Amino acid sequence: MAEKPRPLVAGNWKMNGLTADLAEIAVIRDALAGALGGPDIIICPPATLIAAAAQLCAGSFIAIGGQDCHPERRGAYTGDIAAEMLRDAGASYVIVGHSERRRDHGESDVLVSAKAEAALRAGLKVILCVGETEAERAAGHAPDVVARQLEGSLPSAPHGDSLVVAYEPVWAIGTGVTPTPNDVAEMHGFLRQRLAARLPESSDVRLLYGGSVKADNAAELLHLPAVDGALIGGASLKAAEFLAIAATYR
Ligand code: PGA
């Protein structure tokens, strides 16, 4: 059996955060300084803060990520950001296929796959999100939906450690409702099998759970054998809460 990969705790700030909020990142950085053996930490602030956040975290354990990228390197795409630009600003990861992008911007699996491909081209690691809606789960289609999203959204030949997959049931995002630990374990086991069938180095792919992770439910959700970490939205905005979640791995 392959060794379990190092856990990863990632914060997705979404469309939150002004310059003053960089102070939260500084608190996280200082709290983790010299802390060996903990999880890998990634913070994905809005694009406007990436360069400053990367500067703040230079030489620390914290990596900075973007929340989306365009498939092309450059061009007439008003308002979009190329993966190369994120990299240039100091990011080393990017989230693609978040359900808010799929829902609000109509992103298809084909587009998400092209974005993941662009991220790898630019030297970024990819956090690929998949997850079913409440109706899809109620109809018993959750495994089919996430399998279809996973297979349709993967870049063509990712190295295991350049890919992170986040299972985020849409109905758990920002709602305070989470699946049971059993449901998470089942879906992660299923995703792990699908990854193994598809990728040679799939044991290096970290499988995160995301959706209403908080300090008080982190221990029961993140210590499941098939879970390698968390993607955290709301609870990542305040350093104390984010650090408390990360501390479940100490
Ligand atoms: P949440 O968001 O933790 O606020 O539920 C998770 C996410 O969307 O990544």
py3Dmol code that shows the C-alpha trace and the ligand (Angstrom):
import py3Dmol

protein = """\
ATOM      1  CA  MET A   1       0.000   0.000   0.000  1.00  0.00           C
ATOM      2  CA  ALA A   2       1.339   3.424  -0.894  1.00  0.00           C
ATOM      3  CA  GLU A   3       2.146   5.754   1.991  1.00  0.00           C
ATOM      4  CA  LYS A   4      -0.550   8.335   2.729  1.00  0.00           C
ATOM      5  CA  PRO A   5       0.430  11.712   1.257  1.00  0.00           C
ATOM      6  CA  ARG A   6       1.165  14.652   3.548  1.00  0.00           C
ATOM      7  CA  PRO A   7      -2.102  16.352   4.535  1.00  0.00           C
ATOM      8  CA  LEU A   8      -3.044  19.649   2.981  1.00  0.00           C
ATOM      9  CA  VAL A   9      -5.191  22.415   4.437  1.00  0.00           C
ATOM     10  CA  ALA A  10      -6.231  25.011   1.859  1.00  0.00           C
ATOM     11  CA  GLY A  11      -8.193  28.214   2.382  1.00  0.00           C
ATOM     12  CA  ASN A  12     -10.376  29.612  -0.389  1.00  0.00           C
ATOM     13  CA  TRP A  13     -11.133  33.246   0.385  1.00  0.00           C
ATOM     14  CA  LYS A  14     -13.499  33.552  -2.603  1.00  0.00           C
ATOM     15  CA  MET A  15     -14.458  37.216  -3.249  1.00  0.00           C
ATOM     16  CA  ASN A  16     -13.419  38.354   0.220  1.00  0.00           C
ATOM     17  CA  GLY A  17     -10.418  40.276   1.399  1.00  0.00           C
ATOM     18  CA  LEU A  18      -8.929  43.749   1.133  1.00  0.00           C
ATOM     19  CA  THR A  19      -5.350  44.803   1.781  1.00  0.00           C
ATOM     20  CA  ALA A  20      -6.021  45.056   5.517  1.00  0.00           C
ATOM     21  CA  ASP A  21      -6.931  41.358   5.586  1.00  0.00           C
ATOM     22  CA  LEU A  22      -3.396  40.374   4.660  1.00  0.00           C
ATOM     23  CA  ALA A  23      -2.851  40.689   8.406  1.00  0.00           C
ATOM     24  CA  GLU A  24      -4.724  37.364   8.809  1.00  0.00           C
ATOM     25  CA  ILE A  25      -2.183  35.705   6.524  1.00  0.00           C
ATOM     26  CA  ALA A  26       0.666  37.216   8.516  1.00  0.00           C
ATOM     27  CA  VAL A  27      -0.832  35.758  11.714  1.00  0.00           C
ATOM     28  CA  ILE A  28      -1.060  32.297  10.106  1.00  0.00           C
ATOM     29  CA  ARG A  29       2.499  32.572   8.818  1.00  0.00           C
ATOM     30  CA  ASP A  30       3.858  33.585  12.203  1.00  0.00           C
ATOM     31  CA  ALA A  31       1.888  30.931  14.066  1.00  0.00           C
ATOM     32  CA  LEU A  32       3.259  28.207  11.807  1.00  0.00           C
ATOM     33  CA  ALA A  33       6.847  29.471  11.627  1.00  0.00           C
ATOM     34  CA  GLY A  34       9.200  26.645  12.540  1.00  0.00           C
ATOM     35  CA  ALA A  35       6.310  24.171  12.890  1.00  0.00           C
ATOM     36  CA  LEU A  36       7.671  21.043  11.253  1.00  0.00           C
ATOM     37  CA  GLY A  37       5.558  17.995  10.569  1.00  0.00           C
ATOM     38  CA  GLY A  38       2.201  19.765  10.176  1.00  0.00           C
ATOM     39  CA  PRO A  39       0.037  19.820   7.069  1.00  0.00           C
ATOM     40  CA  ASP A  40       0.907  21.713   3.905  1.00  0.00           C
ATOM     41  CA  ILE A  41      -0.897  25.051   3.968  1.00  0.00           C
ATOM     42  CA  ILE A  42      -2.270  26.936   0.981  1.00  0.00           C
ATOM     43  CA  ILE A  43      -4.177  30.195   0.972  1.00  0.00           C
ATOM     44  CA  CYS A  44      -6.092  31.286  -2.119  1.00  0.00           C
ATOM     45  CA  PRO A  45      -6.893  34.987  -1.666  1.00  0.00           C
ATOM     46  CA  PRO A  46      -8.611  37.050  -4.374  1.00  0.00           C
ATOM     47  CA  ALA A  47      -6.349  37.765  -7.343  1.00  0.00           C
ATOM     48  CA  THR A  48      -5.810  41.356  -6.194  1.00  0.00           C
ATOM     49  CA  LEU A  49      -3.963  40.115  -3.090  1.00  0.00           C
ATOM     50  CA  ILE A  50      -1.906  37.276  -4.589  1.00  0.00           C
ATOM     51  CA  ALA A  51       1.315  39.216  -5.136  1.00  0.00           C
ATOM     52  CA  ALA A  52       1.254  40.792  -1.678  1.00  0.00           C
ATOM     53  CA  ALA A  53       0.305  37.495  -0.008  1.00  0.00           C
ATOM     54  CA  ALA A  54       3.095  35.669  -1.838  1.00  0.00           C
ATOM     55  CA  GLN A  55       5.557  38.300  -0.692  1.00  0.00           C
ATOM     56  CA  LEU A  56       4.357  37.972   2.898  1.00  0.00           C
ATOM     57  CA  CYS A  57       4.751  34.202   2.785  1.00  0.00           C
ATOM     58  CA  ALA A  58       8.079  34.031   0.943  1.00  0.00           C
ATOM     59  CA  GLY A  59      10.364  31.650   2.811  1.00  0.00           C
ATOM     60  CA  SER A  60       7.492  30.252   4.917  1.00  0.00           C
ATOM     61  CA  PHE A  61       5.576  26.954   4.685  1.00  0.00           C
ATOM     62  CA  ILE A  62       2.548  28.688   3.202  1.00  0.00           C
ATOM     63  CA  ALA A  63       1.857  28.462  -0.514  1.00  0.00           C
ATOM     64  CA  ILE A  64      -0.426  30.915  -2.284  1.00  0.00           C
ATOM     65  CA  GLY A  65      -3.006  29.914  -4.883  1.00  0.00           C
ATOM     66  CA  GLY A  66      -5.366  31.521  -7.361  1.00  0.00           C
ATOM     67  CA  GLN A  67      -9.092  30.710  -7.490  1.00  0.00           C
ATOM     68  CA  ASP A  68      -9.460  30.361 -11.265  1.00  0.00           C
ATOM     69  CA  CYS A  69      -7.465  30.835 -14.463  1.00  0.00           C
ATOM     70  CA  HIS A  70      -8.083  31.193 -18.189  1.00  0.00           C
ATOM     71  CA  PRO A  71      -6.963  28.408 -20.540  1.00  0.00           C
ATOM     72  CA  GLU A  72      -4.989  30.769 -22.803  1.00  0.00           C
ATOM     73  CA  ARG A  73      -1.618  32.322 -21.984  1.00  0.00           C
ATOM     74  CA  ARG A  74      -2.606  35.819 -23.085  1.00  0.00           C
ATOM     75  CA  GLY A  75      -4.940  37.686 -25.360  1.00  0.00           C
ATOM     76  CA  ALA A  76      -8.170  39.595 -25.720  1.00  0.00           C
ATOM     77  CA  TYR A  77     -10.028  38.121 -22.732  1.00  0.00           C
ATOM     78  CA  THR A  78     -11.144  41.124 -20.715  1.00  0.00           C
ATOM     79  CA  GLY A  79     -11.202  40.496 -16.997  1.00  0.00           C
ATOM     80  CA  ASP A  80      -9.600  37.058 -17.163  1.00  0.00           C
ATOM     81  CA  ILE A  81      -6.298  35.965 -15.665  1.00  0.00           C
ATOM     82  CA  ALA A  82      -3.848  33.548 -17.279  1.00  0.00           C
ATOM     83  CA  ALA A  83      -2.224  30.801 -15.229  1.00  0.00           C
ATOM     84  CA  GLU A  84       1.133  32.329 -16.198  1.00  0.00           C
ATOM     85  CA  MET A  85       0.032  35.601 -14.568  1.00  0.00           C
ATOM     86  CA  LEU A  86      -0.853  33.847 -11.330  1.00  0.00           C
ATOM     87  CA  ARG A  87       2.512  32.173 -11.369  1.00  0.00           C
ATOM     88  CA  ASP A  88       4.227  35.475 -12.119  1.00  0.00           C
ATOM     89  CA  ALA A  89       2.432  37.059  -9.152  1.00  0.00           C
ATOM     90  CA  GLY A  90       3.798  34.351  -6.852  1.00  0.00           C
ATOM     91  CA  ALA A  91       1.067  31.691  -6.816  1.00  0.00           C
ATOM     92  CA  SER A  92       2.018  28.038  -6.932  1.00  0.00           C
ATOM     93  CA  TYR A  93      -1.489  26.528  -6.991  1.00  0.00           C
ATOM     94  CA  VAL A  94      -4.791  27.328  -8.624  1.00  0.00           C
ATOM     95  CA  ILE A  95      -8.318  26.096  -7.912  1.00  0.00           C
ATOM     96  CA  VAL A  96     -10.246  25.037 -11.014  1.00  0.00           C
ATOM     97  CA  GLY A  97     -13.820  23.838 -11.398  1.00  0.00           C
ATOM     98  CA  HIS A  98     -15.138  25.216  -8.124  1.00  0.00           C
ATOM     99  CA  SER A  99     -18.907  24.714  -8.072  1.00  0.00           C
ATOM    100  CA  GLU A 100     -19.432  28.490  -7.850  1.00  0.00           C
ATOM    101  CA  ARG A 101     -17.617  28.863 -11.195  1.00  0.00           C
ATOM    102  CA  ARG A 102     -19.494  25.923 -12.692  1.00  0.00           C
ATOM    103  CA  ARG A 103     -22.814  27.399 -11.496  1.00  0.00           C
ATOM    104  CA  ASP A 104     -22.291  31.161 -11.913  1.00  0.00           C
ATOM    105  CA  HIS A 105     -20.146  31.098 -15.046  1.00  0.00           C
ATOM    106  CA  GLY A 106     -21.512  27.991 -16.730  1.00  0.00           C
ATOM    107  CA  GLU A 107     -18.140  26.245 -16.700  1.00  0.00           C
ATOM    108  CA  SER A 108     -18.223  22.818 -18.323  1.00  0.00           C
ATOM    109  CA  ASP A 109     -15.936  19.888 -17.602  1.00  0.00           C
ATOM    110  CA  VAL A 110     -14.207  20.514 -20.940  1.00  0.00           C
ATOM    111  CA  LEU A 111     -13.421  24.097 -19.958  1.00  0.00           C
ATOM    112  CA  VAL A 112     -12.285  23.073 -16.479  1.00  0.00           C
ATOM    113  CA  SER A 113      -9.968  20.488 -18.017  1.00  0.00           C
ATOM    114  CA  ALA A 114      -8.481  23.150 -20.314  1.00  0.00           C
ATOM    115  CA  LYS A 115      -7.908  25.390 -17.279  1.00  0.00           C
ATOM    116  CA  ALA A 116      -6.222  22.547 -15.408  1.00  0.00           C
ATOM    117  CA  GLU A 117      -4.031  21.930 -18.429  1.00  0.00           C
ATOM    118  CA  ALA A 118      -3.118  25.631 -18.559  1.00  0.00           C
ATOM    119  CA  ALA A 119      -2.209  25.574 -14.876  1.00  0.00           C
ATOM    120  CA  LEU A 120       0.219  22.685 -15.378  1.00  0.00           C
ATOM    121  CA  ARG A 121       1.674  24.418 -18.443  1.00  0.00           C
ATOM    122  CA  ALA A 122       2.382  27.472 -16.273  1.00  0.00           C
ATOM    123  CA  GLY A 123       4.014  25.379 -13.545  1.00  0.00           C
ATOM    124  CA  LEU A 124       1.121  25.633 -11.109  1.00  0.00           C
ATOM    125  CA  LYS A 125      -0.369  22.745  -9.175  1.00  0.00           C
ATOM    126  CA  VAL A 126      -4.081  22.176  -9.643  1.00  0.00           C
ATOM    127  CA  ILE A 127      -6.832  21.920  -7.049  1.00  0.00           C
ATOM    128  CA  LEU A 128      -9.682  20.386  -9.043  1.00  0.00           C
ATOM    129  CA  CYS A 129     -13.135  20.580  -7.438  1.00  0.00           C
ATOM    130  CA  VAL A 130     -15.985  18.153  -7.959  1.00  0.00           C
ATOM    131  CA  GLY A 131     -19.273  17.716  -6.127  1.00  0.00           C
ATOM    132  CA  GLU A 132     -22.936  16.924  -6.566  1.00  0.00           C
ATOM    133  CA  THR A 133     -25.972  19.118  -5.880  1.00  0.00           C
ATOM    134  CA  GLU A 134     -28.578  18.267  -3.286  1.00  0.00           C
ATOM    135  CA  ALA A 135     -31.020  17.102  -5.977  1.00  0.00           C
ATOM    136  CA  GLU A 136     -28.390  14.876  -7.564  1.00  0.00           C
ATOM    137  CA  ARG A 137     -27.640  13.287  -4.195  1.00  0.00           C
ATOM    138  CA  ALA A 138     -31.337  12.847  -3.394  1.00  0.00           C
ATOM    139  CA  ALA A 139     -31.804  11.081  -6.731  1.00  0.00           C
ATOM    140  CA  GLY A 140     -28.950   8.689  -5.905  1.00  0.00           C
ATOM    141  CA  HIS A 141     -26.699  10.109  -8.655  1.00  0.00           C
ATOM    142  CA  ALA A 142     -23.891  11.547  -6.530  1.00  0.00           C
ATOM    143  CA  PRO A 143     -21.233   8.972  -7.503  1.00  0.00           C
ATOM    144  CA  ASP A 144     -22.082   9.227 -11.215  1.00  0.00           C
ATOM    145  CA  VAL A 145     -21.965  13.011 -11.116  1.00  0.00           C
ATOM    146  CA  VAL A 146     -18.609  13.269  -9.358  1.00  0.00           C
ATOM    147  CA  ALA A 147     -17.103  10.514 -11.523  1.00  0.00           C
ATOM    148  CA  ARG A 148     -18.233  12.322 -14.655  1.00  0.00           C
ATOM    149  CA  GLN A 149     -16.883  15.654 -13.399  1.00  0.00           C
ATOM    150  CA  LEU A 150     -13.589  14.084 -12.360  1.00  0.00           C
ATOM    151  CA  GLU A 151     -13.020  12.263 -15.607  1.00  0.00           C
ATOM    152  CA  GLY A 152     -14.155  15.167 -17.771  1.00  0.00           C
ATOM    153  CA  SER A 153     -12.161  17.802 -15.873  1.00  0.00           C
ATOM    154  CA  LEU A 154      -8.775  16.126 -15.390  1.00  0.00           C
ATOM    155  CA  PRO A 155      -5.848  17.543 -17.322  1.00  0.00           C
ATOM    156  CA  SER A 156      -4.462  15.010 -19.814  1.00  0.00           C
ATOM    157  CA  ALA A 157      -1.381  13.711 -17.990  1.00  0.00           C
ATOM    158  CA  PRO A 158      -0.929  15.175 -14.528  1.00  0.00           C
ATOM    159  CA  HIS A 159       1.877  14.023 -12.264  1.00  0.00           C
ATOM    160  CA  GLY A 160       0.356  12.759  -9.058  1.00  0.00           C
ATOM    161  CA  ASP A 161       1.789  15.495  -6.895  1.00  0.00           C
ATOM    162  CA  SER A 162       0.753  18.270  -9.285  1.00  0.00           C
ATOM    163  CA  LEU A 163      -2.900  17.399  -8.755  1.00  0.00           C
ATOM    164  CA  VAL A 164      -5.156  17.823  -5.740  1.00  0.00           C
ATOM    165  CA  VAL A 165      -8.825  16.833  -5.970  1.00  0.00           C
ATOM    166  CA  ALA A 166     -11.387  18.430  -3.670  1.00  0.00           C
ATOM    167  CA  TYR A 167     -14.710  16.707  -3.104  1.00  0.00           C
ATOM    168  CA  GLU A 168     -17.128  19.504  -2.270  1.00  0.00           C
ATOM    169  CA  PRO A 169     -20.805  18.567  -2.206  1.00  0.00           C
ATOM    170  CA  VAL A 170     -22.548  21.726  -3.433  1.00  0.00           C
ATOM    171  CA  TRP A 171     -25.205  21.469  -0.717  1.00  0.00           C
ATOM    172  CA  ALA A 172     -22.542  21.571   1.994  1.00  0.00           C
ATOM    173  CA  ILE A 173     -20.805  24.735   0.770  1.00  0.00           C
ATOM    174  CA  GLY A 174     -21.502  27.713   2.990  1.00  0.00           C
ATOM    175  CA  THR A 175     -24.551  26.038   4.531  1.00  0.00           C
ATOM    176  CA  GLY A 176     -23.219  24.700   7.830  1.00  0.00           C
ATOM    177  CA  VAL A 177     -24.487  21.268   6.765  1.00  0.00           C
ATOM    178  CA  THR A 178     -21.958  18.494   6.139  1.00  0.00           C
ATOM    179  CA  PRO A 179     -22.242  14.943   4.928  1.00  0.00           C
ATOM    180  CA  THR A 180     -21.784  12.274   7.588  1.00  0.00           C
ATOM    181  CA  PRO A 181     -18.252  10.968   8.041  1.00  0.00           C
ATOM    182  CA  ASN A 182     -19.516   7.728   6.475  1.00  0.00           C
ATOM    183  CA  ASP A 183     -20.732   9.524   3.360  1.00  0.00           C
ATOM    184  CA  VAL A 184     -17.423  11.376   3.027  1.00  0.00           C
ATOM    185  CA  ALA A 185     -15.444   8.162   3.497  1.00  0.00           C
ATOM    186  CA  GLU A 186     -17.559   6.411   0.890  1.00  0.00           C
ATOM    187  CA  MET A 187     -17.216   9.150  -1.719  1.00  0.00           C
ATOM    188  CA  HIS A 188     -13.488   9.544  -1.113  1.00  0.00           C
ATOM    189  CA  GLY A 189     -12.970   5.788  -1.414  1.00  0.00           C
ATOM    190  CA  PHE A 190     -14.876   5.870  -4.688  1.00  0.00           C
ATOM    191  CA  LEU A 191     -12.866   8.850  -6.015  1.00  0.00           C
ATOM    192  CA  ARG A 192      -9.622   7.184  -4.996  1.00  0.00           C
ATOM    193  CA  GLN A 193     -10.588   4.121  -7.059  1.00  0.00           C
ATOM    194  CA  ARG A 194     -11.477   6.220 -10.072  1.00  0.00           C
ATOM    195  CA  LEU A 195      -8.171   8.092  -9.828  1.00  0.00           C
ATOM    196  CA  ALA A 196      -6.244   4.833  -9.559  1.00  0.00           C
ATOM    197  CA  ALA A 197      -7.940   3.532 -12.698  1.00  0.00           C
ATOM    198  CA  ARG A 198      -7.068   6.704 -14.569  1.00  0.00           C
ATOM    199  CA  LEU A 199      -3.621   7.879 -13.388  1.00  0.00           C
ATOM    200  CA  PRO A 200      -0.359   6.009 -12.852  1.00  0.00           C
ATOM    201  CA  GLU A 201       0.769   8.030  -9.815  1.00  0.00           C
ATOM    202  CA  SER A 202      -2.619   8.486  -8.262  1.00  0.00           C
ATOM    203  CA  SER A 203      -1.481   7.677  -4.731  1.00  0.00           C
ATOM    204  CA  ASP A 204       0.290  11.083  -4.714  1.00  0.00           C
ATOM    205  CA  VAL A 205      -2.961  12.898  -5.522  1.00  0.00           C
ATOM    206  CA  ARG A 206      -4.375  14.421  -2.370  1.00  0.00           C
ATOM    207  CA  LEU A 207      -8.097  14.113  -1.886  1.00  0.00           C
ATOM    208  CA  LEU A 208      -9.541  17.011   0.104  1.00  0.00           C
ATOM    209  CA  TYR A 209     -12.977  17.338   1.608  1.00  0.00           C
ATOM    210  CA  GLY A 210     -14.635  20.770   1.345  1.00  0.00           C
ATOM    211  CA  GLY A 211     -17.980  22.190   2.482  1.00  0.00           C
ATOM    212  CA  SER A 212     -18.661  23.801   5.867  1.00  0.00           C
ATOM    213  CA  VAL A 213     -15.434  22.584   7.470  1.00  0.00           C
ATOM    214  CA  LYS A 214     -15.047  24.376  10.815  1.00  0.00           C
ATOM    215  CA  ALA A 215     -12.808  23.946  13.824  1.00  0.00           C
ATOM    216  CA  ASP A 216     -15.499  21.955  15.600  1.00  0.00           C
ATOM    217  CA  ASN A 217     -16.100  19.365  12.865  1.00  0.00           C
ATOM    218  CA  ALA A 218     -12.575  19.186  11.439  1.00  0.00           C
ATOM    219  CA  ALA A 219     -11.419  16.287  13.580  1.00  0.00           C
ATOM    220  CA  GLU A 220     -14.239  13.947  12.557  1.00  0.00           C
ATOM    221  CA  LEU A 221     -14.081  14.820   8.856  1.00  0.00           C
ATOM    222  CA  LEU A 222     -10.352  15.177   8.287  1.00  0.00           C
ATOM    223  CA  HIS A 223      -9.069  12.107  10.077  1.00  0.00           C
ATOM    224  CA  LEU A 224     -10.975   9.662   7.913  1.00  0.00           C
ATOM    225  CA  PRO A 225      -8.506   7.333   6.211  1.00  0.00           C
ATOM    226  CA  ALA A 226      -9.490   8.406   2.690  1.00  0.00           C
ATOM    227  CA  VAL A 227      -9.285  12.146   3.433  1.00  0.00           C
ATOM    228  CA  ASP A 228      -5.970  13.956   2.899  1.00  0.00           C
ATOM    229  CA  GLY A 229      -7.025  17.431   3.956  1.00  0.00           C
ATOM    230  CA  ALA A 230      -9.590  20.174   3.558  1.00  0.00           C
ATOM    231  CA  LEU A 231     -10.601  23.006   1.271  1.00  0.00           C
ATOM    232  CA  ILE A 232     -12.080  25.657   3.518  1.00  0.00           C
ATOM    233  CA  GLY A 233     -14.134  28.680   2.524  1.00  0.00           C
ATOM    234  CA  GLY A 234     -15.745  30.797   5.225  1.00  0.00           C
ATOM    235  CA  ALA A 235     -13.692  29.396   8.078  1.00  0.00           C
ATOM    236  CA  SER A 236     -10.430  30.287   6.304  1.00  0.00           C
ATOM    237  CA  LEU A 237     -11.031  34.035   6.536  1.00  0.00           C
ATOM    238  CA  LYS A 238     -10.018  34.338  10.171  1.00  0.00           C
ATOM    239  CA  ALA A 239      -6.557  33.162  11.153  1.00  0.00           C
ATOM    240  CA  ALA A 240      -7.638  31.706  14.500  1.00  0.00           C
ATOM    241  CA  GLU A 241     -10.318  29.453  12.978  1.00  0.00           C
ATOM    242  CA  PHE A 242      -8.092  28.391  10.087  1.00  0.00           C
ATOM    243  CA  LEU A 243      -5.226  27.579  12.462  1.00  0.00           C
ATOM    244  CA  ALA A 244      -7.575  25.592  14.699  1.00  0.00           C
ATOM    245  CA  ILE A 245      -8.580  23.461  11.703  1.00  0.00           C
ATOM    246  CA  ALA A 246      -4.954  22.983  10.635  1.00  0.00           C
ATOM    247  CA  ALA A 247      -4.124  21.999  14.218  1.00  0.00           C
ATOM    248  CA  THR A 248      -6.201  18.815  13.911  1.00  0.00           C
ATOM    249  CA  TYR A 249      -3.169  17.417  12.068  1.00  0.00           C
ATOM    250  CA  ARG A 250      -0.727  18.055  14.910  1.00  0.00           C
TER     251      ARG A 250
END
"""
ligand_1 = """\
9
PGA
P -17.253 26.737 2.931
O -16.740 26.721 1.403
O -16.133 26.178 3.773
O -17.557 28.156 3.221
O -18.454 25.835 2.976
C -15.941 25.692 0.906
C -15.566 25.981 -0.523
O -16.408 26.451 -1.284
O -14.412 25.743 -0.932
"""
view = py3Dmol.view(width=600, height=400)
view.addModel(protein, "pdb")
view.setStyle({"model": 0}, {"cartoon": {"style": "trace"}})
view.addModel(ligand_1, "xyz")
view.setStyle({"model": 1}, {"stick": {}})
view.zoomTo()
view.show()
